[in-house]
Amino acid sequence: MPKPFRGVFTVMITPIDADGKVNLSALAAFTDWQIREGVHGLIPLGSTGEFLSLSDQDWDDVARTVIQTAAGRVPVLIGTGAEDTREAVRLSCKAEALGADGVMIIPPFYSTPTDDELVTHYRTIARSISIPIMVYNNPATSNVDMKPELLARIAEIEGCDYVKESTLEVTRIRDIVRLAGDRMTPFGGILGFESFVMGAQGWVAVASNVAPAAMSRIFTLAADEKKYDEARALYLEWLPIIQAVGGQAYVAGSKALLNHMGFAAGSPLPPRLPLPSDQDAAMKTLVERFGLSFSQN
């Protein structure tokens, strides 16, 4: 049996070069740095990875680069969300063939599917692959809110073993644990520390793009060592970084911070724009304040 997914999983940015192309050498270096800094897992091709702005070839190249660079050191889940169930099946099968340990799947984000349609969507994908699915609830981007009662239904599907819960309602984690039991393991999305206290077994984090060691330490203190006061203090210390990559700034903010850290993250892909100069300057100040830097060695 594969080891269960647990801990801080970075939902990775996709580095872009000066010509607007995916920078695969930078992505490989970033993958290796993340692992050396102590993250417990990696998720390329999620929202932060700008998956909807990438070509099919880019998608293949990103997935292959992260999987091959990680080389089994940490689990790699590939984002395989799509509006069409058949496309989500195709991408999920491809991810498995490339060697992914699992897939993360946001629901169809335009058709506003019914609960029955969502259950059928995930069941169809799960039957097509043998690796675990992390269901991704992010109503702010998907136009669909999968509440704990629906997630408990989806948890009955063999293979739908995890959920990334990305609302600001910490009671969602409580109710997923209560209603789905051991059939579905919740990960926090936006909320980290608060989710750990309520029973989440991990955090799909944006902030770990820039501070992987600190975000991972928050999890270890709270979930493993039960040192909640110490974990809360560390969380509050790093809250300015977590907030800097929250909301609409999750791509542009993450890339700005990384660029100032010495990593060639490049610019966001269209339609996203780089941060305005005043906000970019504020990111540089944060990098200096927290002593953040990127090292390839």
N, C-alpha and C positions, 0 to 999 in steps of 0.2 A: 504493500500500500504506500502511495506517495505520502511524504510528510505534509501535514496540514499547513495551509498558508496562515501565517501569523506575523504580526509586527508592522513596521512602517514600510509601505510600498510606495516608492516615488512614482507619481504619474508624470512621466518625463516630458521635458520640452524637446522639440526637434530643432537642432542647430541648423542655421541657414547661412550660406556663404555670401560674399559680396555680390555675386551674380544672381542671387535669389534661388540658388539650388540647395538641396539638402546636403549638408556637410557630413559625410559618413565617417571620415577620419576623426572629426571632432566628436561625433556621436559615440564612436568606439572609446575614445579617451574619457568622455563623460560617463559612460557606462562603467568603465573600470574604476574611475574615481568614486562614483557612488558606492560601489561594492567595498572598496577599501575604506570608505568613511563609515561603513557599518549599517547601511540600509538592509532591510530583511527581504526585499523584493523589488522588482521593477515592472512598470507598466508603460510601455511606449504606445503611441497611437491612440491615446485618450484625448479628451478635450484640450488639455494643456499641450498635447503633442500636435494640435491643429490637424487632426486626421481628415477633416472634411476639405482641407485646402491642399491635400497631397494627391498626386497622380497614382495610378495603380502601381507603376514601377517604383515610385517613392515609397509607397506602402510596403512593398516587398523588400526593398533595400533596408528600410528602417527596422522592420521586424527581424530580418536575417542578421543584421549587424548587431543588434542588442542580444539576440539569442546566442549567437556565436561568441560574442565577447564575454558574456556572462558565463558561458561554458559550464553551466550547472552549479555555479557557486551560490547563486540565489535564484529563487523562482522568477520566471518571466511570464507575465500575463499580457496578451496582446489585445488591444482594443479592436473589436470586430463588429461594432454597432453599424447598422444600416437601416434605412427606411423600409426596404423590401426584405421580407424574411428570407427569400431565396439568396439574396446577396449576403445577408448575415451568415447564412449557412456556408456559402462559398468561402467567405473570409475566414470563418472559424475552422473549416476543414483545412484551409491553406496554413493557418497558424499552427494547427496540430502537426501538419506535415513538415513544417519548418523546425519543429522541436519545442514549441511553446509548452509551458507547464499548465497553462489555463488561458481563458479568454475573459475579458470584461466587456459586457454588452449593455449599452444604453438602449432603451426601448425606441421603437419608431417615433420620430420626433416631429412629424408633420400631420399624420393622419389621425392623431388623437384617438388611438385604439381603445376599445372597450376592455374591461377586465378579462372577458373570455378570449378576446383576440390576443391580449398580452400573454395569457397562459398558453394559448396555442403557439404563439410566436416562440416563446422560450422552450416549450416542449419539442417543437420541430427542430430547433437548433441542437438541443441536448441529445436528441436521438441520432444526430448526424456525426457526433464526435465522442471521444472517450476521455477527454480531459475536462476538468471542472469549469463551470461557468460562474463568474462573479456578476450577478445582476447589478445594474447601476441605476440607482434612483437619484435623478437630479432634475427636479421639475423646473428649475430656473432655465435650463437649456433644452430640455426635451419636450416641454409642453405636456408632460405626463407625470402625475404624482402617484407612485405606487406605494400606497399606505400599508402599514403592517399587516392588515387583514388580507390584502392581495398577496403580499410577499409570503405569507403563510401558505397560501394556495400554491404559489410558484415553488416553494420549498418542498412540496410533495413530488416534484419532478426530479427524477434521478439525474444527478449531475449539476443541478442548480444549487450548489452547496454554499455559496457566499453572496453577500450583498454589500455594495458600497452605498451607504445611506448619506446623501448629500443635501440635507436640509439643516436648518438651524434649530430644529426641535429635538432636543436630546431625549425626549420621551419616546421618540421613534425607536431608538436602540433598545430601550427598556421593553417596548411592546413587541419588537421582533423577537427578542430573546424569550419573552413570555408566550408568544403565540406559535412561533416556529420551532422552539426548543433546539435540540441538537441537529435538526435537519438543515439549518441555515446559519452560517457563522457571519455575524455582522462586522463590518469595518466602518469606522467613521470616514466621512468625506470632508466636509468643511470643519467639523468639530473633531478635535483630537482628544485632549485630556478629558473633556466632559464625557466623550463616548466611552473611554476606557473605564471610567468610574461606573458607567451603566452596564458594562459587560461586553463591550466591543473587544474583539481579539486582534484588532489592527486598525491602521489608519492609512488610507490612500491619500497621501499628502502632496500638496503643491509646494509647500515651504521646504520640503526636504530636497527639492532641486538645488537650493542654495545653502541649506544647513542640514545636511543629512545626519551628521553625528548628533547634533542637538535634538533633532526631532526623534531620532531613534532612542536617545537616552530618556526622553520624556515617557515614551512607551515602556521602556524597561523598568523605570522607577515606579510607574503606576500599576502596570499589569503584572509584572513579575515579582517585584520586590515589595509591592504594596506600601510604598513610601509616598503616600498621597500628598502630604504637605511639601515634601521636597520636589515632587513632580509638579505640583501646582506652582511653586516658586520658579522653577525653571521654565515652565510654560509661560508664565506672566513676563518673565525676563525676555523671552523670545517673541512675545506677542506682536511687537512692531513689525517684525519680519513676516510673521504669519498674516497679519493684516495687510501688509504691503503687496502681497500676491493674492489677495482676496478680491471678490467681486469682478468687475470688468478688467482688472489689471492682472489677471492670473497668467496670461501669456506675456504681454508686453512688460509687466513688472518683473516677472521671473527672468526674462531675457535681459532686461536692463541691469538687474542686480548681478547676474552672471557675467555680463560684459564688463562691468566695473570690477569684478573679482578676478579678471584676467582670463576668462574663458570666452572663446569665440562663439557665443550663442547666436549672434546676428540679430536680424530684425524679425518681427512677426510677419506672417504671410497675409496677403490681402484676403478679406477687406480690413483686417486689423492694421492699425497704425502704431508706430513707435510712440513712446511716451513723449508728451510735450517737454520742452527743455527744463522747465521748472520742476516737473515731477521726476525727470531723469536725474537732475541734480540732487533731489531729495533721496533717490536711491543710492547715489554715490555716497552721500552722507551716512546712510544706514550701513553700507558696506564698511566704511571707515570706523563707524561707531562699534560695530560688532567684530571688527577684525577679520572679515570674511575674505577668503582667497581660494583660488583653484590651483591645485598642484597636480601635474601628471606623474609625479614620482612618489 
